Amino acid sequence: MMNLRVFPNGNPSRAKSATHPFRKHPAKNRLAGGLRMLAIGFLLVAHFLTAFSDTQAGDRSASETESTVRKLLKQACFDCHNDDLAEGKLNLQQLDWKLDDQRLRQRWILAYDRIAAGEMPPDRNDLPQAERDLLLKELFQSLQAADTNEVALEGRGPLRRLTRDEYEQNLRDVLALPYLDIRDLLPEDREQKHCNKVASVLDMSRIQLDAYLDAADQALRQAVASGIQPRKQEHQRLPATRMFLTAGTFGGREAMFYAKNSQMVPLSGGDLAQMRKENRHDPEMELAIFRSASWPYYGYPDVFQAKEPGAYRIRFSARAVRQQHDFSLRPAWNSIAMNFRARKRSGPDVSGDVRATGETFDIQPEGGIYETTIRLKQNETFEYSLLGLPVPRAINPPNAPLYYDFPPMPDGGHPGVAFQWLEITGPLDSESWPPASHQRLFGTLPIRAAEKGTLPVELVSTEPEQDAKRLLRRFIQQAERAPTPEDVIQIYERLVTDELHDGTPLAEALLTGYTAYLSSPPFLYLPEPRADSPQYLYSVAARMSHFLGNSRPDAELNQLAEQGKLLDAQILTQQTRRLLSADSAEHFVTNLTDHWLSLKDLRRDEPDSRLYPEYRFDDYLIESMAAETRAFVAMMFKENLPVTVLVDGDFVFVNDRLARHYGLQPVSGSRMRKVSLPDNSLYGGLLTQAAILKVTANGTSTSPVIRGAWIMERIMGDPPPPPPAAVPAVEPDIRGATTIREQLAQHTRDPVCAACHARFDPVGFALEDFDIMGAFRTRYRSLAKGEKVTGIDRAGHDYTYFVAGPIDSHGKLRDGRTFQNIRELKQLLVAEPRQLARNLVQQLVVYATGTPVRFSDRQDVESILDECAADGYRTRDLLESVVRSPIFLGRDQPQNILTSGRKNLP
């Protein structure tokens, strides 16, 4: 169950690196090798334990049960699932009845599920109901017993390695470094079951362990004080004429200019250079920008570059304006959203790590002073990122130089922001010194400037060995998620004292021990809770905190584990609600939506500007889509909404950009807020959110097949079987010659294809009412046929496309129910709240435990649903019931935990 990949020679490119932290020091080379062996040995033991089983299934003899099952299968199924046919790659005639073999058991579970769903045999008359019930009963009892026995012997699942996001967040919390950024030093985690926390695919190799050692070492070094006192802050106040690198930008005067008294001042590059040389700046001047920060762009100060990494305070004065035809400025009609982006001073070709930093502002027409804190790496600067504004287009005429054109002026003028001045202060160090991160490592031991070693400071100690042991134990107690045995602590002590005896400075010797602990299995892995373990309650606390916060348990959760109170049903429920309301729940929502709802793929496909020119360079819209879905999911749990809200609701979350996209009444500003929908709206619920509709399209066209299959799997929990390898995908005809419905009708003439597509195509057809970005539409677009549409897009590009045939969104579900549009489909789907709830519970289980729902978990899932049925399957109730369930806590826990947790709680 544990996938262990070992690379004996490591990574050659890393081995040659002179900057590798463990290549510099022989002691650290020894540490790296020892830790590799420790981790590999640890994993092999775990693998051995989870691979061993000698269970037999059921109370009746296995041979008697097998005989009954095979007799019934021979009657109804062997004609299609035999040596010659093996439809669906399932040969029941030769399938071994060895249910203690997990691989074979999964094949029998597949057969069970298809028989239970009525899909096998296809003709229900081939297996009368009484015999079908008997077959299902025999299969269920045998599979349940075999799976239960395996869980009793080995646990529900294997040890789970922390994801790289969880590892980073654990280090942030342990080291008091809330902005630590080491995630990208670690390999990307693999995904399964729409989750990046599945233990069976979170493997470990020597290369990965090297990366963890690097990440831990870099994190610890960032935690050490940068000197014996805080770094000196520098303060700069930049007038408008120092806020932009150049006198103009790509797109010409319409994209950016300097102004005074609301009128453009035609400064040339020479004028600006002379002004800066003489330090002769007019305080009445403004910098007016009317474009978004997209390549190419010089939108950063001419003089500032971060000499030191860290936090910098930005304070500035600005107002939202409209540019007129005569280049004068008038107050804007609405606020303009903007933020800052960290970047290198790399000229117009924006390269390297460009990222948003600090908060998003809504710059108001009446003007004001704004303040934020941004985080910069060494030698970085920052650029002004105005959201939702045009981006100039490149024009490359024959026999003439390249230039950039700005789009035509809209009614009322180009919106933009006029800046008066900007102040930069930093780097901002802790007011108390040494900082909290340093004290996590070394307590209050005095420091002085380092005379040797690689750290900026060294510790002052008259008893270095005693201090080393004391501080090491203190650090382990801060970092551990469960008590560390004394003999294990002594291993780390020997490592540190050996370093001291070799002449390593005390601080560096301690970092060696700390790195060892932060790269060890107890820190890297989460164990499956087992009641017979002395660390059981601590493993439950760790599971809760990593489920709902992506990090280690906080002090309150740890204290409840130490006091033995954590298993009290009401306390479990109270703690779940507390964690859902904490700031750390943002990590839960982000990770859940990134994988379950595919928000990590939101930027995967750029909109085809030939067919959808209105979406060209609209990053603000894409960012708003993600923010809506995250806000929706967070509120769904916090306010305990019924699970049917996944399909339909009477509200949406919007900001100014998304309200325009959905055709709703205007709202002001970038902040997401909940708004009620008009009675006739097609929006509402998760199903029709723009983010979901974008990740289920390819940027050029929509496909009922892809959208329907995605919704049935991710929302309804009824995944379609994989398509046959020899059958090509159906690609919509963007020329407009045939409709997608006509193409699919031809594709599904084969009865086998038709039976499969009937599971999801109808749902996808209902979503054809929405384009590739989730906007409502009534007709398709094409590149060749239909009514011609021309214009100029938001980047100044001429466009031509054709409006083709009308959208036909009616359909019929497999059970015969029909609908005419998405509104009617939603009403059919909300009539299945238990199935919606079952799918949500299954997704929460894999996210919380790192193991997908097993066959022996199914009765527990149904018990969770039974408990929550009376109140309409509310989402937080479902989540809380998962936390109180044997699936989460371990099978040998009292069953009353499951049903008593909401007593006396609102």
N, C-alpha and C positions, 0 to 999 in steps of 0.2 A: 504493500500500500504506500510505502514511501519511495519516491523516485529519487535515487541517489546517483548522481553522475560525478565521477572522479576523473580529473585530468592530471595524470602523473607529472607531466612536464609543466603544468601551469600555462600561463599565457606568455609566449616568447617576447612579445612587444613590451609587456609589463616588466618582465625579468630584466630587460635591458635598460629600463628607465632609471636614470640617476637620481630622480626626485622621489622615488618610492620611499615612504617613511620607514619601511622595515628593511630597506637595502642599506640605509645609512649606518645602522647600529647592529653589531653582532648579536647583542642581547635581544633585539627585536626580531632578528632573523630566527633565533631560537624560539621566541614566543610564537612567531607565525607558524613555524613547523609544528610546535607542540599543540597549538590550537587546532590546526588542521586535523591532526591525529585524534584529538579529543572529540571534535565535532563528528568526524567520520565514525569513530567508535561508538559514539552516542547514537548516531543514526542507524548504524548496523544493528545495535541491540534493539532499538525500537522496531526496526524492520523485521527482525527475527521474531519478536514477540507478537507482532500483528500478523505474521505469516503462518503461525502455528495454530492448528486446529484439528481436533479429532472428533468433532461433534457428530451426532446422528440426529435426524430430524423427526420430531413427533413422538407421540405416545404409542401409536400403532407401529408395527414393524415396517421398515422402509420398503421391503419387498412387497408387502400386501398393498401399501399405498401406491407404489409404482405400478403394480399390476392393474389396479383400478383406473389410474390415470391413463395408462397406455391403451387400455381397452376402449375408453371413451374417445381418446384422440384418434385411434385407428378408425373408429366409426365415422368421425366427422372431419378430420384434419389431414390424415396421411396422404390423401389423394393429391394435395397441393404442396405438402411440406415433407417430401420424401427424398430419396437419393437422387432422383432424376430431375425434380422440379425445384424444390427448396425455395418456394416463393418468399420474397422478403429476406432472402439469405437465412431462412430458418428451416432446418431439417429436423423436424420433431421425431422422425422415425429413428434417427441415430443419436439424438441428444441424450447424453449420459445423465442418469439420475443420481448425481453426486452433488447434493445441495450444500455440502460443506466447502465446495469449490466456488469461490465468489464469482468467477467468470461464468461458470455453467449456471449458477443460480440466477444470474442476471438474464440469461436466455430464457429460463423458465418463468421469470417475472414478466418478461416481454410477452410470452405466450399468455400468461394469466391476464395481463392488462388488455390484450386484444380480445380475448374471449369475454372478459367482463364488459368491455365496451360494445360488444355485439358485432365487432368487425371480423371475428373469426369463429366459425366459418361465415363467409359472406352471406350465405342463405341461412337464415335463422332456422328454417325447417330441417336443416341437416343435423341439428343438435336440439332436440326438444328441450323445453325449459326445465323440466325435472332433471334431465341428465346434465344439462348445463349447470344447474345449481349444484349438483353432486360433484361435478368436475371442479368447479370453482372452490367448493368447500374443501375438497381433498388437497388441491393445490395451495390454497390459502394456509391451511393448518401446517402443511409441510414447510412451506417457505417461511412462514412466521416462526416456526420452531427453529429452523436452521439459522435464520438471521438473528433471532434472539440469543441463541447459544453462542454465536460468534461475538456478539456484542458483550455478553457476560464474560467471555474469555479475554477479549482483546480491547474492549471499549468501542464506542460508536465510530471512532475514527482515529487516525494517527495523530501524533504530535503535529501542531501547525506552526510553521515558521511565520514570523511577523512579515507582513508586506513591507515594501520599502517606505511607504507612507507611514505605516505604524512605527517602524523603526525610527524614522526621523522624529515623529511626534513624541515617542518615548524619550529620545535623547533631549529634545527640547524641554520636556518636563523635568527630567532628572537633573539637567545641567542649568536650568533656569535661563535658557536661551530661546525665547519664544519665536525668534525669526531665523533660527538655524536652518541652513539650506544645504543639505548633503544628499538629498533624495536622488539626484541625478548621478551620483557616484556609484549607485547600486544598479544591478541589472533590472530590467523591467520584469515585473511579475507576470506569470502566465494566467490566463483566465479560463474558467470552466463554469458551466451553469450560469452564465451572465454574472459572474462574481470573481473577484481577484483574491479571494481568501480561502479557496478550496485547498485543503491540506495536501491532497494527493498530487497536486501539480506545483506546489511551492517547494521545489527541490533545493538541494544544496550541493555545490561543487567546490573544488579548491579555488577556482577563479572567483566564485561568489564570496567565499570566505575571505579571500584577499581583499575584495571590495569592502566587506564589512569592517575589516581591520583598518583599512584606509579611512573609511567614513568615521569610525569611532575615534581614531587618532586625530583627524582634522577637527572633529567636534570638540574634543577635549582641549586642543590647543587654542581654539577660539574662546573657550571658557576661561582661560588663564588671563589674568590682568595684563593689559598691554604695556604697562609701565608701573613705576612706583607711585604715580599719581595720574589723574585723568588726563587725557590728551587735550592739548590746547585747542579751544574752539576758535574758528575763524568766522568773521561776520562780513558779509558783503551786501551792499545795497546797490542794485543795478537799476539805472534809469531805463526807460523804454528803449533808448538807442543803444543799450548794451545787452538787451534781452534776446536778440536774434543774431545769428552769426553773420548774416549778409544783409545788404540793402534791399534785396528782393528774393523771391523764391520761385520754384517751378510752378508755372501757371500765370506768371506775369503780375501786373499790379492788382488785378482782381483777386488774386490769391493772398496777397499780403502787401501792406505798405505802412509807412509811418504817417502820423496825422497830428495836427495841432488845431485846437478849436474846432474839432469835428470835420476838418478838411485835410485831404491828403497833402503831405509835404513831399515833393518829388526829389528825394535824396538819391544821389548816385552812389556807387560803391566808393568812389574817391572821396565824396563829401563825408560819408560815414567814417571812412578810415581817418581822415583829417580830424574829424570831431573827436574820435577816440584817442588819437595821438595827442591832441591838445587837452584831453579830458574836459572838453567843452560841451556839456550836455544840457539841453533845455528841459527843465522839469515839467513843462506843459505838454511835451510830446507824448504821443501814445503809439504803441505797437498794435496794429490791427491785423488779425489773422482770420481768414475765411475758408480755410481748407482743413481736411483731416490729416493726421500724421501718417501718411503712407508713402512708400518709396516713390520717387526720391524726395528728400526733405532735409533741410538744414535747421530745423526748428529748435535750436538749443542756444544757451547763452554763449557769447563770444569769449568769455574769460574764465568760466568756471570748469573745474575738473576736480573730482574727489581725490585728494591726496591719500586719504585713509578710508578704508571701508567702514560702513556703519550708518547711523541714522543722521539725517539732516533735516532741519526745520525750514520749510518754505512758507513764506508769508508774502502775499502779493495783493495788489489793487487792480480790479478789472471791472468791466461792464459789458453786457451783451448789446450788440449793435446790429444795424442793417446798413450795408453799403449801397449807396445810390449810384445812378449812372454817371454823375459828375464826381465820383469818388469822395463824396461827403458821407458823414456818419449820422445816423439817426438811431434812437433807442429801438432795440429789438421788440418784437411783439411777444416773444416768449423767452424763457431762460435757455441757455446753451449749456449742455453737459460737457465737462472736460475732466481729464485727469493728467497725470504726468507719467511718462514712460522712461525708465532707466535705459541707457544705451552707451555705447562707446562714441567718442568723437571721431567718427569714421567718414566724415563727409556726407554727401547726399545719399550714397549707397548704404542704407541702414543695414548693418551686418552684426553678427554675433547675437548675444542675448539681449533682445529687446522685450521689455516686460512692463506691464502697468505696476506702479508703486504708489502708495498713498491712497487716499479716498477719492471718490468721484464728486465733483462740485457741480452745482447748477448755478451758473453765473447769471445774475439777475440784470435786467435792463437798467435799473436805477443805480447799479454799481455797488461795490462794497469791498471790504478787505477780507481775504480768505487765508486760511492757514492749514497746513498739513505737515506730516512727517513722512519723508520718503527714505528708502533704504538703497544705498549705492555700494557697489563693489569698488575696489581701488581703481582709479583712473577712469571711472565712469562719469558721465554727465546726465542730464535729463532733458527731455523734449516736451513741448506743449502738445497734448493730444486732445484736439477738439472732436467730439464724438458726433457722428451723423452728418458731417459736412462733406461737400464734394471733394473729389481727388482729380487733379488735372490729368488730361490724357496726352500721351506722346504723339506728336505729328512728325513724320519722317518724309518730307517731300523729296522728289527726285532733284538731284543736283543742288540741294540746299541743306543748310544745317538743321539738325533735329531741334524741335522746340515743343513746349508744352502749352496746350490750350486749356482755357477754363470754360466751364459750361455757361450757357446763356443765363442772364439774370432772371430769377423768378419774380413774380409780382411782389412788389414791396421791397425788393432788394436782397442781396446776398446776406444771409445771417453770419455772424462772426463774433469775436471777442476782441475788445480793445483793452490792452494792458497799460497801466501807468508806471508801475515800478514793481520790483521783486526783491525780496531779501532772502539770503541763504545763511544759515547758521549751522555750524557743525565741525567735526563730528560730535554728536551728543552722547557723552558717556554718562554712566550712573552718577548721581549726586553723592552717593556713599561710595567709598573706595577702600579696599578693592570691591569690585562689583559682586553681586549675588552669585553669579556663575563661578567666580574664583573661590568664593567662600564655600560653595558646594564641594569643591575639590580639596581645599586646604584649611578650611575653618578660619580661625583668627591668627594663624601663625604669621609672624612678621615677614615682610618681603624686602628685598633690596635689588638693585640692578644686577642682572646676571653677569658673572665674570666668565662663565664657560657654559657649554651646552647650547641648545637651540631655542630656548624660551627667553622672553624679554626680561623675566624676573627670576629670582631664586629665593627659596625659603630660608629663613634664619632659624636654626635649631641647634641647641646644645646637645640634644639627644636624638639624632636623626633616626636611628633604628626604632626607638620607642615611639617617636612621633609617626614614623611611617606605618607601623602596625596599627596605631590608634586611628590614624586618618583613613587607612585602608578599610578597617572594620566599619568606620563611620560611613564611608562612601558606599560600601556594599549594602549596609542597612538602608541607605537612601535609595539605592537603585533596585534592590531586590523586590520581586513581587510575592515572594514567599520566603520564610526563614531559610538561610543558607547553613548547611551543616558545618560544624566546627572543623572537621577534617578537610573540607573543601576550602574554607577560609585559609587554612594553614598552607595550602598549595599556593594561593596568591601571595601570602606573606613571604614564602620562600622565594618566589619570583622577584618581589620587590627588594628583599634584603640581599639577594644575589647581585642585583643591579647596584645597590649601594656599595657592596664589597668590591665591585669592579670599578668604583670611582665615579659612578653616575650621580649627578646632583639629585638631591632629595625630590624635588618637584618632578623631574624627568623619570626617576625611578617609580614614583607613584603613578605617573601617567601610564607607564608600562603595565602595572597591575590593573589600573582602571580599564585600559584598552582590552586586556585579557578578559575581564569580567563582562564588559559590554559586548564582547564577541563570543561569549560562551553560550552553550545550549540553554541554560536556565533563563538567560536574557533574550535570546533569539527566538525561543519557541514557547508556545502556549500548550500546556498539557490538557488532555481530555479529563474533565472532572470525574474522579472516582471516589466514592465514599470511604473506601478502605485505605485511601492515601492520607498521611498526616497533613498534606498540603491541600486537602480537598476544598476547604472554604476559600482559601486564597486563589485557587484556580477558578472557582465560581466568580469571585470578585474580578479577576483579570478578564474572564470571558465577558462579563457585563461591561466593563470599562472599554474594552476593545470593540465590542459590538456597538456601543452607543457614543463612543468618543475617540476611537482609534488610538487609544493610549492606555497607560498604566492606571490602576485604581488610585483615586485621590485619598486624602487622609480619612475622610468619613467612611468611605467604602472599606478601606483597610481596617479601620477600627472595628467595624461591624464583623468583619471576618475574624479578627483576633478575639473578639468577645463571644464568638459562636452564635451571633444573632442573625446572621445574614439569611438563613434559610426560613426565617419566619415569613409567612406568606405576605402579610401586610407590609413588612419592611422591604421585601423584594419589590413589591409594587410601588411603594413610596420612593425607593431608590431609582427605579426605572423612570418614574416621572421626573425626579430631580435631574437625572442625567439628560433626559430629553429636553429639559428647560435650560440646561447649562450652555455656555458658549461653545463648549466642545462638541455639542450635537451637530454643529455645522459640518464637522468632519464626517459624521454618520450620514448626513443627508447628501453631501457631495459624493462620497464613495458609493453609496447606494444608487444614486441617480446616474453616476458616470457609467456604471456597469449594467445594472438592471435595465435602465432606460436609455443606455447608449449615449449619454450626453458627452462622453469623452470623444465621440466621433462627430460632434456637431460641425466641425470645420473640415470634415473629410472631403466633401465634394463642393467645389466652388459653383455657384449658380452659373448656368450657361448664359452669357451676356447676349447671345444672339436671340434667344427666346425670352429671356427675362432681364432686359437691360435695367429695369428699375432696382435690381438688387446688386448692381455692380459696386464693389468696394464698400458694402454696407456692414462693416464690422459691428457697428452699434446695434443693429437689428439682431445679429447673431448673439451678441453678449446679452441682449435683453431676453432672447428666447430661453437661454440657459437659466438666467435669473428667475424667470417666471416659473419654470418647472421646479427649481429648487425651493422657491418660496411656497409653492403649492404643496409639495411633499412635506416640508417642515410643518406647515399649518395643519395638514391632514392628520398628522400624528399628535401635535400639540393640542388641537381642539377636538380630537377624537371623532372625526367625521366618519360617517358610514362608508363602507368599502365601495359602495356604488358610485361614490364621487370619482373613482378612477375612470368611470365611463361617462358620467353626466353630472352637471352641477349648474347652479344658477349664478355663478360668479367666475371671474378670472382675475389673475394678477397682471397688471399692465403698468408701463410707464408711458412717457410721451410718445416714444417711437412705436411701441407695441400697440398702443391704442389706435394709432393711425393705421397700422398694419391690419388690425382686426375690424377696421371701419367703425369704431366706437366713438363716443363723445370724447373730445380732446381732454387730456389731463396735462398738468405742467410738471416738468422735471423728470430726472432719471430714476427716482426712487420707485421701487415696486410697491403698488398698493392694490388692495382688494376692491374690485368694483362689481356691482351687480349688472347682470346682462339683461337686455330687453327680452320680452317673452318670445319673440320670434328668432332669437339668435341660434345659430348652429354651433356656436362655441360652448364651452363649459365642460369640465372634467379633464382628465388627462388625455383622453383619446384624440381630441382635436386641438391640442396645444401645438403651437408652431414648431417647437423643438422636436416633438415626436414626429410630426409630419415631415420635417426636414431630414431627420436621420433615416427615415424610411423611403426617401427619394434619392435619386442619384445626381441631382444638380441640373439635369437636362429634362428628365421626364419623370412621371409618376407611374408606378406599376401596382395594380390591384393585387398581384401575386405577392410582391414583397411586403406591401403594407398589410395585407390581410394576414399573411403568415406571421408577421411580427406581432400584430395585435393579438392573434389567437394564442401565440406562445407566451409573450411577455405579460399580457394583461389577463387573458382568460385561462391560461394554464392548459391549453390544449394544443401542444406543438404538433405540426405536421411531420410526417416521415420525410427523410431526406429524398430529394428527387432522384430518379434513376440516372445513372452516370451517362447513358447514351442519349438522353433527352435534352436538347438545347433549351436555354432560357428564352422566355418570350420577351423580346425587346420592343417597346412601343415605337411606332413609326412616326418620327418627328417631321416627316415630309408631309403628313396629313393625308396620305393615300387611303389608309385604313384606320379604323378606330381600334383601340385596345380591346374593346369588347368583341369586335369581329375577329381579331387575332386569337383571342383566347377561345372563342367558340370553335374555331378551326383546330386549335391545339387540343381541345378536350373532346374531340370526336371519338378518340379511343376511350372505351368505358373505364379502363384502369386509370387513365389520366383524369377523366371526369370525376370519378369517385374521390380522388385525392383533392383535386382543386375545389370540390364542393365544400370542403372543410374551411377554406379561407378566402377564396376569391370573392364571395358575396360581401364580406366585411370590407375587403379592399375596394370594391366598386363603390360602396357608400362613401369612402374617403376620397373618391375622385372629385368631390366638390371642392377640394383644396389643392392648390398648386404646390410646387416643390418647396416652398417656404411657408406653407400653411395659410396663405391668403385665400379667401373665398373666390371661386370662379364659376362661370356658367358655360364656358366654351374652352376647348383646347386651343393651343397655339401650335403653329407649324412653321417650317422654313420655306414651304413651296406652294401650298394650296390654301385658299380661303380668302377672306377679306384682308387687304393690305393695310398695315398700320406702320406709320413712320414717325420719327421724332428724334429728339436729342436726349440722351440719358443724363444722369446726375453727374457723370464725369465729362460731359461734353461730347460724347460719341454719337454720331448719327446711327440710327438703328432702323431696321425694317424686319418685321415678322408678319405672320398671317394668322388671323383668327379663324380656326377651322370649325369642326362640328361641335354640336352641343354636348354637354356632360350628361351622361345617363347613369344615375347613381342608384337605381333600384336593384333589388336582388331577392334571393330566396335562400334561407338557411337550410342546412341538411335535414332539419326536422320538419321542413315544409312551411315554416313561418316566413312571411314576406314583408318587405318594406319598400318604400319609395325613395327614401333619402336618409341621410345620416341621423336626422332627428328621430325618425321612426326606428332605425336600427338601434340607437341608444336605448330606446324604451324596451326593446327585446332583450338586450344584454343586461340591463339592470334588473331584469326579472330573474337573473341567475346569481343572486348575491352570495350563495354558499360557494359556488365555483370561483367567483372573484376572490372570496375570502380564503379559500383553500390555496389558490395560487399565491396570494400575498404571504400567507403563512409559510409556504414552502420556500419562497424567496428569502424571507426573514430567517428561516432555519439555517439555510446554507450560509448566509451572511454572518449569522451569530456564532455558528459552531464550526464552520469550515468543512462540514461534511453534508452533502445533499441528503434529503429525506430518504431514509432506508425503508425497506419493506416493513420491518418491525416497528418503524415510527408511525406507520399510517394510522393505526388506531389512536395514537396520541394526537395526531393532527385532527382526527375527527372529534376527539374529546375537546380539543381547543375550540373547534367550530361549534360544538354543542353548547359549550359554556357561553359563547358570545352571540348565539343565535337570537335570544330573546330581545336584545337591544339593537338588533339590526346589523350585526357584524361590524362594529365600530373599530376603526383601524388601530387606535391606541390600545383598546381592549385586547385585540388580537396579539399585538406586540407584547403586552404584559403577560398574556397567557402563555406565549412562547417562553418567556423568561421563567415562568413558574413551572414549566413542563418538565417531565423526565428527559425529554430530548435535550434540553438545555442544562439541567442540573445533574443528570445521571439517572440511570434506571433504578438504582436501589434507594431512591428517596421516597418518603411518604407521599402517597397519592393525594392527600388532602391539601397539599400545597397548591395543586392545580386549580382547585375550585374555591378556595377560601380567600384568595388574595384581594378581592375587591370589596370584601365585607367592611362596612363602615367607612368606605372611601367614596368621595363624590365621583 
